[in-house]
Amino acid sequence: MIDGTTDTEYRIERLRHRLAHGDSAELGLHIEARANAVAVYGTVPDSECRDEILRAIEEELAGLPTRIDVMVASAHAEPRVEEL
């Protein structure tokens, strides 16, 4: 586990709270403490939201090994229509 597990969990919860209550109000991200890093992954609506999230991650998890896989949803994707 990452050194200082209690501190790591506290910082992860602060990040979750910040993302849930910030301007982006992003609840669709997953943040997990793994064996040797914190993993942050999910999809966000636009690049501005992604940039804001990356700044929050950098501030809240500074000094912790972090793996980030935050994708921007395609604005040009066509809706799927299912024929019955």
C-alpha atoms as an extended CHARMM CRD file, in Angstrom:
* protein
*
        84  EXT
         1         1  MET       CA              0.0000000000        0.0000000000        0.0000000000  PROA      1               0.0000000000
         2         2  ILE       CA              1.0590000000        3.6150000000       -0.4100000000  PROA      2               0.0000000000
         3         3  ASP       CA              3.0290000000        4.9770000000        2.5720000000  PROA      3               0.0000000000
         4         4  GLY       CA              0.8490000000        6.9580000000        4.9870000000  PROA      4               0.0000000000
         5         5  THR       CA             -2.3690000000        5.1480000000        4.0770000000  PROA      5               0.0000000000
         6         6  THR       CA             -4.5090000000        7.1950000000        6.4850000000  PROA      6               0.0000000000
         7         7  ASP       CA             -3.1930000000       10.4440000000        5.0270000000  PROA      7               0.0000000000
         8         8  THR       CA             -3.6910000000        9.1020000000        1.5060000000  PROA      8               0.0000000000
         9         9  GLU       CA             -7.3190000000        8.1440000000        2.1930000000  PROA      9               0.0000000000
        10        10  TYR       CA             -7.9530000000       11.5500000000        3.7560000000  PROA      10              0.0000000000
        11        11  ARG       CA             -6.5130000000       13.3140000000        0.7110000000  PROA      11              0.0000000000
        12        12  ILE       CA             -8.5610000000       11.1280000000       -1.6480000000  PROA      12              0.0000000000
        13        13  GLU       CA            -11.7450000000       12.0150000000        0.2610000000  PROA      13              0.0000000000
        14        14  ARG       CA            -10.8610000000       15.7250000000        0.1070000000  PROA      14              0.0000000000
        15        15  LEU       CA            -10.4130000000       15.3960000000       -3.6510000000  PROA      15              0.0000000000
        16        16  ARG       CA            -13.7430000000       13.5680000000       -4.0110000000  PROA      16              0.0000000000
        17        17  HSD       CA            -15.4960000000       16.2680000000       -1.9930000000  PROA      17              0.0000000000
        18        18  ARG       CA            -13.8270000000       19.0460000000       -3.9820000000  PROA      18              0.0000000000
        19        19  LEU       CA            -14.8280000000       17.4770000000       -7.3030000000  PROA      19              0.0000000000
        20        20  ALA       CA            -18.4070000000       16.8020000000       -6.1670000000  PROA      20              0.0000000000
        21        21  HSD       CA            -18.9720000000       20.3180000000       -4.8550000000  PROA      21              0.0000000000
        22        22  GLY       CA            -16.7830000000       22.3920000000       -7.1680000000  PROA      22              0.0000000000
        23        23  ASP       CA            -17.6880000000       24.2640000000      -10.3320000000  PROA      23              0.0000000000
        24        24  SER       CA            -17.4370000000       21.0930000000      -12.3780000000  PROA      24              0.0000000000
        25        25  ALA       CA            -19.5650000000       19.0330000000       -9.9190000000  PROA      25              0.0000000000
        26        26  GLU       CA            -18.0120000000       15.9250000000      -11.4150000000  PROA      26              0.0000000000
        27        27  LEU       CA            -19.3730000000       12.7630000000       -9.8150000000  PROA      27              0.0000000000
        28        28  GLY       CA            -18.5530000000       10.3130000000      -12.5970000000  PROA      28              0.0000000000
        29        29  LEU       CA            -14.8780000000        9.9180000000      -11.7470000000  PROA      29              0.0000000000
        30        30  HSD       CA            -13.4580000000        6.9850000000       -9.8320000000  PROA      30              0.0000000000
        31        31  ILE       CA            -10.6380000000        7.6090000000       -7.3620000000  PROA      31              0.0000000000
        32        32  GLU       CA             -8.9840000000        4.6070000000       -5.7400000000  PROA      32              0.0000000000
        33        33  ALA       CA             -5.9140000000        3.9110000000       -3.6420000000  PROA      33              0.0000000000
        34        34  ARG       CA             -4.1280000000        1.0010000000       -5.2260000000  PROA      34              0.0000000000
        35        35  ALA       CA             -1.0080000000       -0.9100000000       -4.2000000000  PROA      35              0.0000000000
        36        36  ASN       CA              1.5200000000        1.6670000000       -5.3660000000  PROA      36              0.0000000000
        37        37  ALA       CA             -0.4530000000        4.6850000000       -6.6350000000  PROA      37              0.0000000000
        38        38  VAL       CA             -3.7370000000        6.5550000000       -6.5790000000  PROA      38              0.0000000000
        39        39  ALA       CA             -5.8090000000        5.8670000000       -9.7000000000  PROA      39              0.0000000000
        40        40  VAL       CA             -8.1770000000        8.5090000000      -11.0800000000  PROA      40              0.0000000000
        41        41  TYR       CA            -10.2640000000        7.4910000000      -14.0730000000  PROA      41              0.0000000000
        42        42  GLY       CA            -13.4910000000        8.2700000000      -15.8720000000  PROA      42              0.0000000000
        43        43  THR       CA            -15.0280000000       10.4670000000      -18.5560000000  PROA      43              0.0000000000
        44        44  VAL       CA            -15.8050000000       14.1820000000      -18.3640000000  PROA      44              0.0000000000
        45        45  PRO       CA            -17.9190000000       16.3430000000      -20.6880000000  PROA      45              0.0000000000
        46        46  ASP       CA            -15.2610000000       18.7360000000      -22.0200000000  PROA      46              0.0000000000
        47        47  SER       CA            -11.5940000000       19.7170000000      -21.9690000000  PROA      47              0.0000000000
        48        48  GLU       CA            -12.1740000000       22.6710000000      -19.6230000000  PROA      48              0.0000000000
        49        49  CYS       CA            -13.6550000000       20.3100000000      -17.0430000000  PROA      49              0.0000000000
        50        50  ARG       CA            -10.7180000000       17.9300000000      -17.5250000000  PROA      50              0.0000000000
        51        51  ASP       CA             -8.2220000000       20.7840000000      -17.0190000000  PROA      51              0.0000000000
        52        52  GLU       CA             -9.9800000000       21.8470000000      -13.8120000000  PROA      52              0.0000000000
        53        53  ILE       CA             -9.9470000000       18.2690000000      -12.5390000000  PROA      53              0.0000000000
        54        54  LEU       CA             -6.2600000000       17.8450000000      -13.3560000000  PROA      54              0.0000000000
        55        55  ARG       CA             -5.4660000000       21.0150000000      -11.3630000000  PROA      55              0.0000000000
        56        56  ALA       CA             -7.4650000000       19.7060000000       -8.3920000000  PROA      56              0.0000000000
        57        57  ILE       CA             -5.6810000000       16.3420000000       -8.5680000000  PROA      57              0.0000000000
        58        58  GLU       CA             -2.2880000000       18.0530000000       -8.6690000000  PROA      58              0.0000000000
        59        59  GLU       CA             -3.1370000000       20.2170000000       -5.6540000000  PROA      59              0.0000000000
        60        60  GLU       CA             -4.8100000000       17.5660000000       -3.4890000000  PROA      60              0.0000000000
        61        61  LEU       CA             -2.5460000000       14.6030000000       -4.2980000000  PROA      61              0.0000000000
        62        62  ALA       CA              0.7990000000       16.4000000000       -4.6590000000  PROA      62              0.0000000000
        63        63  GLY       CA              3.6770000000       14.0880000000       -3.8370000000  PROA      63              0.0000000000
        64        64  LEU       CA              1.6510000000       10.8910000000       -4.2150000000  PROA      64              0.0000000000
        65        65  PRO       CA              2.2290000000        8.5750000000       -7.1540000000  PROA      65              0.0000000000
        66        66  THR       CA             -0.8860000000        9.0660000000       -9.2930000000  PROA      66              0.0000000000
        67        67  ARG       CA             -2.1930000000        7.3590000000      -12.4140000000  PROA      67              0.0000000000
        68        68  ILE       CA             -4.6850000000        9.5300000000      -14.2970000000  PROA      68              0.0000000000
        69        69  ASP       CA             -6.9470000000        8.2650000000      -17.0670000000  PROA      69              0.0000000000
        70        70  VAL       CA             -9.5560000000       11.0060000000      -17.4980000000  PROA      70              0.0000000000
        71        71  MET       CA            -11.0590000000       11.0980000000      -20.9670000000  PROA      71              0.0000000000
        72        72  VAL       CA            -13.1400000000       13.8060000000      -22.6380000000  PROA      72              0.0000000000
        73        73  ALA       CA            -16.4590000000       12.6330000000      -24.0630000000  PROA      73              0.0000000000
        74        74  SER       CA            -16.6800000000       13.2340000000      -27.7750000000  PROA      74              0.0000000000
        75        75  ALA       CA            -18.9480000000       16.1780000000      -28.5290000000  PROA      75              0.0000000000
        76        76  HSD       CA            -19.3670000000       14.9350000000      -32.0930000000  PROA      76              0.0000000000
        77        77  ALA       CA            -20.5600000000       11.4470000000      -31.2900000000  PROA      77              0.0000000000
        78        78  GLU       CA            -23.9060000000       10.6120000000      -32.8240000000  PROA      78              0.0000000000
        79        79  PRO       CA            -26.5630000000        9.2270000000      -30.5150000000  PROA      79              0.0000000000
        80        80  ARG       CA            -27.1820000000        5.5080000000      -30.8260000000  PROA      80              0.0000000000
        81        81  VAL       CA            -30.6070000000        4.6670000000      -32.0570000000  PROA      81              0.0000000000
        82        82  GLU       CA            -31.9210000000        1.1580000000      -31.5570000000  PROA      82              0.0000000000
        83        83  GLU       CA            -34.5100000000       -0.1440000000      -33.9620000000  PROA      83              0.0000000000
        84        84  LEU       CA            -37.2360000000       -2.2830000000      -32.4690000000  PROA      84              0.0000000000
